[in-house]
Amino acid sequence: MMRVISANLNGIRSAYKKGFYDYLARADADFVCVQELKAQEADLSDEMKAPHGMHGVWHCAEKRGYSGVAVYSRTKPDAVQIGMGVAEFDREGRFVRADFPGLSVVSLYLPSGSSAEARQEAKFRFLDAFFPMLAQMRGEGREIVICGDWNIAHQNIDLKNWKGNLKNSGFLPEEREWMGKVITQLGWTDVWRTLYPDIAGYTWWSNRGQAYAKDVGWRIDYQMVTPNLAARAQAAHVYKDEKFSDHAPLVADYADV
C-alpha cells in the first residue's frame, strides 16, 4: 500500500506545536504534501525539513509568513521542480514537484480570492496559467498525484452552505467550471469524490462562529491523480482526531503497482 497525505498547515511552526510532527510519526505515509508553510527556509528546523528521516523539498514564498509548499518522501526524488515558471506566482511559493520512479508528487497551493478583488483577479490568472501545465503533465504518460489546497469547492456537495456562497470566491461559476474541465477535458480524477460520491468530505472550516463544531465546512483540499493511479485508490479519510490548523489532513491509500 502507498499512503499519501495532503495538509494545509496554516503555518508549519504553529502546526508542529499542535502535534503535527507527532502525527506524522504515526501516520505511516509514503508521501506528505503540505501547504501554507508561512516560513522562510531559514525558519525551518531540521525536523521541519526532514520529519522522521523523510526527504523534504520545499518552495517558500519571498514574503515572510506567507504561503509556501513542501513534499516529504521516504526516498530521495530523482528530480525536483521548484515553482511553475511563472514569476508572479513563484514569488509566492505555490508549486513544488518531486519525481520518483514511476510516480510524480506535487504539492499545490492555489491562490485564494476571498480577501480582495485584486486577489480574485490573481486567482483567475493562476487558473489560466495552470491549466496548460495540467494538460502537459497529463501528456507525460507518468502517474502523478497533485495534492493541495485548490481553494475551489467543485460541486454543491462540497460545501455545507452552497446556496449562500454562489457569489463568493471558492464557489464562483467560473472557478467551478474550470475545475470541471480539469476533470472532464484533461482527464484528472478527484480521488475523494470518486471513492465517496455521496460523502461531503469537508477539509476546511472558517474560524468564525462555530463552523468547525457544527461541521459547516468546505472541501477544497484534493488529491487529483492520473486515471491509472485513481484505479488503485482503495480508501481515503479526513483526519479530524486532532486539529492542527483550519484545514484537516486528507489521507488516501493506493494499492502498490
C-alpha positions as CSV (number, residue, x, y, z in Angstrom):
1,M,0.0,0.0,0.0
2,M,1.1,3.6,-0.7
3,R,-0.2,6.3,1.6
4,V,-0.4,9.9,0.5
5,I,-1.3,12.8,2.8
6,S,-2.1,16.4,1.9
7,A,-2.4,19.0,4.6
8,N,-2.7,22.8,4.7
9,L,-0.9,23.6,7.9
10,N,-1.7,27.4,8.1
11,G,1.8,27.8,9.4
12,I,4.2,24.8,9.9
13,R,5.6,26.2,13.1
14,S,2.1,26.5,14.6
15,A,1.0,23.1,13.3
16,Y,4.1,21.4,14.8
17,K,3.3,23.0,18.2
18,K,-0.2,21.5,17.9
19,G,1.2,17.9,17.3
20,F,1.5,17.6,13.5
21,Y,5.1,16.3,13.8
22,D,3.9,13.5,16.2
23,Y,1.0,12.8,13.9
24,L,3.4,12.2,11.0
25,A,5.3,9.6,13.1
26,R,2.1,7.6,13.5
27,A,0.5,8.2,10.1
28,D,2.9,5.9,8.2
29,A,2.8,7.9,5.0
30,D,5.0,7.4,2.0
31,F,4.4,10.9,0.8
32,V,3.3,14.0,2.6
33,C,2.4,17.2,0.9
34,V,1.9,20.4,3.0
35,Q,0.8,23.9,2.1
36,E,1.0,27.3,3.8
37,L,4.3,26.8,5.4
38,K,4.3,30.5,6.3
39,A,8.0,30.3,6.9
40,Q,11.3,31.1,5.1
41,E,13.8,28.3,4.6
42,A,15.9,29.7,7.5
43,D,12.9,29.4,9.8
44,L,12.6,25.6,9.1
45,S,14.0,23.4,11.8
46,D,15.7,20.1,10.9
47,E,12.5,18.4,12.0
48,M,10.5,20.5,9.6
49,K,12.9,19.9,6.7
50,A,13.2,16.1,7.2
51,P,10.5,14.9,9.6
52,H,11.3,11.4,11.0
53,G,14.0,10.9,8.4
54,M,11.9,11.7,5.4
55,H,13.4,13.6,2.5
56,G,11.9,17.1,2.1
57,V,11.8,19.6,-0.8
58,W,10.1,22.9,-0.4
59,H,9.2,26.2,-2.1
60,C,9.0,29.1,0.3
61,A,7.4,32.5,-0.6
62,E,9.5,35.6,-0.8
63,K,7.1,37.4,1.6
64,R,7.7,36.4,5.2
65,G,4.9,34.5,6.9
66,Y,3.1,33.7,3.7
67,S,2.2,30.7,1.6
68,G,4.9,28.1,0.8
69,V,4.6,24.3,0.0
70,A,6.6,21.2,0.6
71,V,6.8,17.5,-0.4
72,Y,8.1,14.9,2.0
73,S,9.0,11.4,0.9
74,R,10.6,8.2,2.3
75,T,13.1,8.2,-0.6
76,K,15.0,11.0,-2.3
77,P,13.4,12.1,-5.5
78,D,15.1,11.7,-8.8
79,A,14.3,15.2,-9.9
80,V,12.6,18.3,-8.4
81,Q,10.8,21.2,-9.9
82,I,10.6,24.3,-7.7
83,G,7.9,26.7,-9.0
84,M,5.7,26.9,-12.1
85,G,7.9,29.1,-14.1
86,V,5.5,32.0,-13.7
87,A,7.2,34.7,-11.8
88,E,4.1,36.2,-10.2
89,F,3.2,33.0,-8.5
90,D,6.7,31.6,-8.0
91,R,7.4,34.6,-5.7
92,E,4.5,33.2,-3.6
93,G,5.8,29.6,-3.3
94,R,2.8,27.7,-4.6
95,F,4.1,24.7,-6.5
96,V,6.7,22.0,-5.9
97,R,7.0,18.7,-7.8
98,A,9.1,15.7,-6.9
99,D,9.7,12.8,-9.4
100,F,10.3,9.2,-8.3
101,P,10.5,6.0,-10.3
102,G,7.0,5.6,-11.9
103,L,5.4,8.5,-9.9
104,S,5.4,12.3,-9.5
105,V,4.1,14.0,-6.4
106,V,3.0,17.7,-6.5
107,S,2.2,20.0,-3.6
108,L,0.0,22.8,-4.7
109,Y,-1.4,25.9,-3.0
110,L,-3.8,27.6,-5.4
111,P,-4.5,31.3,-4.5
112,S,-7.5,32.4,-2.5
113,G,-9.5,35.3,-3.9
114,S,-11.6,36.0,-0.9
115,S,-9.6,38.9,0.6
116,A,-9.9,41.4,-2.2
117,E,-10.9,41.8,-5.8
118,A,-7.3,42.1,-6.8
119,R,-6.6,38.6,-5.3
120,Q,-9.5,37.1,-7.2
121,E,-8.1,38.5,-10.4
122,A,-4.7,36.9,-9.5
123,K,-6.5,33.7,-8.8
124,F,-8.0,33.7,-12.3
125,R,-4.6,34.4,-13.8
126,F,-3.3,31.4,-11.9
127,L,-6.1,29.2,-13.3
128,D,-5.2,30.4,-16.8
129,A,-1.5,29.6,-16.3
130,F,-2.0,26.3,-14.5
131,F,-4.5,24.7,-16.9
132,P,-1.9,24.2,-19.7
133,M,0.5,22.8,-17.1
134,L,-2.1,20.3,-16.0
135,A,-2.6,19.3,-19.7
136,Q,1.2,19.0,-20.2
137,M,1.5,16.8,-17.1
138,R,-1.3,14.6,-18.3
139,G,0.5,14.1,-21.5
140,E,3.7,12.9,-19.9
141,G,2.5,9.3,-19.5
142,R,3.6,9.2,-15.9
143,E,1.5,8.5,-12.8
144,I,1.0,11.8,-11.0
145,V,-0.7,12.9,-7.8
146,I,-1.4,16.6,-7.3
147,C,-2.1,17.2,-3.6
148,G,-3.1,20.5,-2.2
149,D,-5.4,23.3,-1.3
150,W,-7.1,24.1,-4.6
151,N,-9.3,26.8,-2.9
152,I,-12.3,25.7,-5.0
153,A,-15.3,23.7,-4.0
154,H,-16.4,22.0,-7.2
155,Q,-20.0,20.8,-6.5
156,N,-22.8,21.6,-4.2
157,I,-22.0,18.6,-2.0
158,D,-18.5,20.1,-1.4
159,L,-19.7,22.8,0.9
160,K,-22.4,23.0,3.6
161,N,-23.9,26.4,2.7
162,W,-23.6,26.3,-1.1
163,K,-26.7,28.4,-1.7
164,G,-25.2,31.3,0.4
165,N,-21.8,31.1,-1.4
166,L,-22.8,31.2,-5.1
167,K,-21.2,34.6,-5.5
168,N,-18.3,34.1,-3.2
169,S,-14.7,33.2,-4.1
170,G,-14.1,29.5,-4.0
171,F,-17.5,28.7,-5.4
172,L,-17.8,31.1,-8.3
173,P,-19.3,29.6,-11.5
174,E,-16.1,30.3,-13.4
175,E,-14.0,28.5,-10.8
176,R,-16.3,25.5,-10.7
177,E,-16.4,25.3,-14.5
178,W,-12.6,25.4,-14.5
179,M,-12.4,22.5,-12.0
180,G,-14.9,20.6,-14.1
181,K,-12.7,21.0,-17.2
182,V,-9.7,19.7,-15.3
183,I,-11.6,16.5,-14.7
184,T,-13.7,16.1,-17.9
185,Q,-11.4,17.7,-20.5
186,L,-8.0,16.8,-19.2
187,G,-8.8,13.6,-17.5
188,W,-7.7,14.1,-13.9
189,T,-9.5,12.2,-11.2
190,D,-10.7,13.6,-8.0
191,V,-9.9,10.7,-5.7
192,W,-12.2,11.5,-2.8
193,R,-15.3,12.2,-4.9
194,T,-14.7,9.1,-7.0
195,L,-14.4,6.9,-3.9
196,Y,-17.2,8.6,-2.0
197,P,-19.8,10.1,-4.3
198,D,-22.2,10.9,-1.5
199,I,-19.9,11.9,1.4
200,A,-19.2,15.6,1.7
201,G,-15.6,15.2,3.0
202,Y,-15.0,18.7,4.2
203,T,-11.4,19.7,4.8
204,W,-11.6,23.4,5.8
205,W,-13.8,25.3,8.3
206,S,-14.0,29.0,8.9
207,N,-12.7,30.2,12.2
208,R,-15.8,32.4,12.5
209,G,-18.7,31.3,14.7
210,Q,-19.0,27.6,15.4
211,A,-18.2,26.4,11.9
212,Y,-15.9,23.5,13.0
213,A,-18.1,22.4,15.8
214,K,-21.2,22.4,13.6
215,D,-19.3,21.0,10.6
216,V,-20.1,23.9,8.4
217,G,-17.2,23.2,6.1
218,W,-15.8,23.2,2.6
219,R,-14.0,20.5,0.6
220,I,-11.2,22.5,-1.0
221,D,-8.2,20.1,-0.4
222,Y,-7.9,17.5,-3.1
223,Q,-5.8,14.6,-4.4
224,M,-6.1,14.9,-8.2
225,V,-4.5,11.9,-9.9
226,T,-3.9,10.2,-13.2
227,P,-6.5,7.6,-14.2
228,N,-4.3,4.5,-13.6
229,L,-3.4,5.8,-10.1
230,A,-7.1,6.5,-9.5
231,A,-7.9,2.9,-10.2
232,R,-5.5,1.9,-7.4
233,A,-7.2,4.2,-4.8
234,Q,-8.5,1.9,-2.1
235,A,-9.7,4.3,0.7
236,A,-9.4,7.8,1.9
237,H,-10.2,9.8,5.1
238,V,-10.1,13.2,6.5
239,Y,-8.2,13.2,9.8
240,K,-10.0,15.1,12.5
241,D,-8.9,13.4,15.7
242,E,-6.6,16.3,16.3
243,K,-6.8,19.9,14.9
244,F,-3.5,21.3,13.5
245,S,-5.0,24.2,11.6
246,D,-8.2,25.4,10.0
247,H,-7.8,22.6,7.5
248,A,-7.7,18.8,8.2
249,P,-5.3,16.4,6.5
250,L,-6.6,14.4,3.5
251,V,-5.3,10.9,3.6
252,A,-5.6,8.4,0.6
253,D,-4.3,4.9,0.3
254,Y,-3.4,3.3,-3.0
255,A,-2.6,-0.3,-3.9
256,D,1.0,-0.8,-4.9
257,V,1.9,-1.3,-8.6
